[in-house]
Amino acid sequence: MLKKATLSTFIALGLCGPLSGCFTGQEMASIERRPQAQVEFTQFTHVVPDSNQADIVAGADGFLRAFRARYGDVIFVSGGATERRGELVTYLTRSHPALRVVARDGADPKPLTLVLERAVAFTAECDYFSRPVTDGADQAPLTGFGCASDMSLAQMVADPRDLVTGKPGGPMDAEVPTDVIQAVREERFSITVEETTTTGTSEN
């Protein structure tokens, strides 16, 4: 059983005024808001059927594959029996080191449930890129100043949540790829490379 819910939040990446005042000595008459980057949070829900542990694990893996779970995604595990929930959290944490697994403990009458939460960042288009160059254009306010930088940032950031809360650099940045490599070495999962052969012909 799959459900989808979407929650959007807007964040302002900064403020800037017209550049004309920066170079001519003119006093800035106003401050204009830069384009805003939007971070959309989407949730996908999977209700785990009441079955044996092997089927529960297989169902969870299938759910994550179906939605191409990736770095930055958060998996919430709730409901069900405490023991089954704990076993599933342990498995997911061990087998999917690139994901953040969060256990929602406590009395919960609903069945064992997985919720995959994903953040996606994108920005509005820069409206001034196609503006014609006319006399006085160098004195005109750039209403979209910084837009290109914000667009690039939204495309390059690994985890869009960092645009909302910020994230200092630290050991954790190296732990994720290290854990993935270690998981492959321990054969917790394997990487399969499909080989294809292309045959071509030439005409003289």
C-alpha positions in Angstrom: 0.0 0.0 0.0 1.6 3.2 -1.1 0.6 6.8 -0.4 2.2 10.0 -1.5 2.2 13.3 0.4 3.9 16.5 -0.6 5.0 19.4 1.6 6.7 22.5 0.2 8.7 25.1 2.0 10.4 28.2 0.5 13.7 29.5 1.6 15.3 32.8 0.7 19.0 32.5 -0.1 19.8 36.2 0.4 19.0 39.8 -0.3 20.7 42.2 -2.8 20.1 45.6 -4.1 20.6 47.3 -7.5 24.2 47.3 -8.6 24.0 50.9 -9.8 24.7 52.3 -6.4 27.8 50.2 -6.0 29.7 51.9 -8.8 28.4 55.4 -9.2 28.2 56.5 -5.6 24.4 56.9 -5.8 22.5 56.0 -2.7 20.6 52.8 -2.9 17.0 53.6 -3.0 15.7 50.1 -2.4 16.6 46.5 -1.6 15.2 43.8 -3.8 14.7 40.2 -2.8 16.6 37.6 -4.7 14.8 34.7 -6.4 13.9 32.0 -3.9 15.0 28.4 -4.0 12.2 26.0 -3.3 12.8 22.8 -1.4 9.9 20.3 -1.9 9.5 17.4 0.6 7.8 14.4 -0.8 6.8 11.3 1.2 6.1 7.8 0.0 4.4 5.3 2.4 4.7 1.5 2.4 2.6 -0.6 4.9 4.5 -3.7 5.6 2.3 -6.9 5.5 2.2 -9.0 8.7 4.5 -11.8 7.7 7.8 -13.5 8.5 11.0 -11.5 8.8 12.3 -12.6 5.4 9.2 -11.3 3.6 9.3 -8.1 5.6 12.9 -7.4 4.6 12.2 -8.3 0.9 9.2 -6.0 0.9 11.2 -3.2 2.4 14.0 -3.6 -0.2 11.5 -3.7 -3.0 9.9 -0.5 -1.8 13.3 1.3 -1.7 14.3 0.0 -5.1 10.9 1.1 -6.6 11.5 4.7 -5.5 15.3 4.6 -6.2 16.2 5.5 -2.6 19.4 7.6 -2.6 21.7 9.7 -0.4 19.7 12.4 1.4 16.5 10.3 1.7 15.2 9.7 5.2 13.4 6.4 6.1 11.0 6.5 9.0 10.0 3.2 10.6 6.9 3.1 12.8 4.1 0.9 14.1 4.0 -2.8 14.4 5.5 -5.0 17.1 8.5 -3.5 18.9 10.7 -6.5 18.1 9.8 -6.5 14.4 10.3 -2.8 14.1 13.7 -3.0 15.8 14.8 -5.8 13.5 13.8 -3.9 10.4 15.6 -0.7 11.6 18.8 -2.7 12.3 18.6 -4.4 8.8 18.0 -1.1 7.0 20.7 0.7 8.8 23.2 -2.1 8.0 22.2 -2.7 4.4 21.5 0.8 3.3 24.3 3.0 4.8 23.7 5.9 2.5 20.2 6.4 3.9 19.2 7.9 7.2 17.0 5.5 9.1 14.8 6.9 11.9 12.8 4.7 14.3 9.6 6.2 15.7 9.2 4.2 18.9 6.3 4.3 21.3 2.8 2.9 21.4 1.4 2.9 17.9 -1.6 0.7 17.0 -1.0 1.0 13.2 0.8 -1.8 11.3 4.6 -1.7 10.6 5.1 1.2 8.2 7.9 2.7 6.2 7.9 6.3 5.1 10.5 7.5 2.6 10.9 11.3 2.7 12.8 13.0 -0.1 13.8 16.6 -0.5 14.1 18.1 -4.0 15.6 21.5 -4.7 14.8 23.8 -7.7 14.7 27.5 -8.4 12.6 29.9 -10.5 13.9 30.8 -13.9 16.1 33.9 -14.2 13.8 36.4 -16.0 16.6 38.8 -17.0 18.7 36.5 -19.1 16.9 37.4 -22.3 16.5 41.1 -21.5 17.7 43.3 -24.5 20.7 45.6 -24.0 19.5 49.2 -24.3 20.8 52.6 -23.3 20.9 52.9 -19.5 20.8 49.1 -19.1 23.9 49.3 -16.9 22.0 51.5 -14.5 18.9 49.3 -14.4 18.3 47.3 -11.2 18.9 43.6 -11.6 15.8 42.1 -10.2 17.1 38.6 -10.4 20.7 39.2 -9.2 22.2 36.0 -7.9 19.7 33.8 -9.7 22.2 31.9 -11.7 24.3 31.1 -8.6 21.2 29.9 -6.8 20.2 27.7 -9.7 23.6 26.1 -9.8 23.6 25.6 -6.0 20.2 23.8 -6.2 21.5 21.5 -8.9 24.8 20.7 -7.2 23.9 20.2 -3.6 23.9 16.5 -2.6 21.3 16.8 0.1 18.7 19.6 -0.5 17.9 19.6 3.2 21.2 21.5 3.6 19.6 24.4 1.8 17.0 24.6 4.6 19.0 24.0 7.7 22.6 24.3 6.6 25.3 21.7 7.3 28.8 22.2 8.6 31.6 20.0 7.1 32.9 17.2 9.3 33.8 13.6 9.6 30.2 12.5 8.6 30.9 13.7 5.0 33.5 10.9 4.6 31.6 8.3 6.7 28.8 7.6 4.1 31.0 6.5 1.1 33.3 4.7 3.6 30.3 2.7 5.0 29.1 1.9 1.5 32.5 0.5 0.5 32.7 -1.5 3.7 29.2 -2.9 3.1 30.3 -4.2 -0.3 33.4 -5.7 1.2 31.4 -7.5 3.8 29.0 -8.7 1.0 26.0 -7.1 2.6 25.0 -6.3 -0.9 26.6 -6.5 -4.3 27.0 -4.2 -7.3 26.1 -5.7 -10.6 27.5 -4.3 -13.9 25.6 -5.3 -17.0 27.7 -5.8 -20.0 26.3 -5.2 -23.5 27.8 -5.9 -26.8 27.1 -3.6 -29.8 27.7 -4.9 -33.3 28.0 -2.5 -36.1 28.4 -2.7 -39.9 30.1 -0.4 -42.3 29.2 0.3 -45.9 31.9 1.1 -48.5 
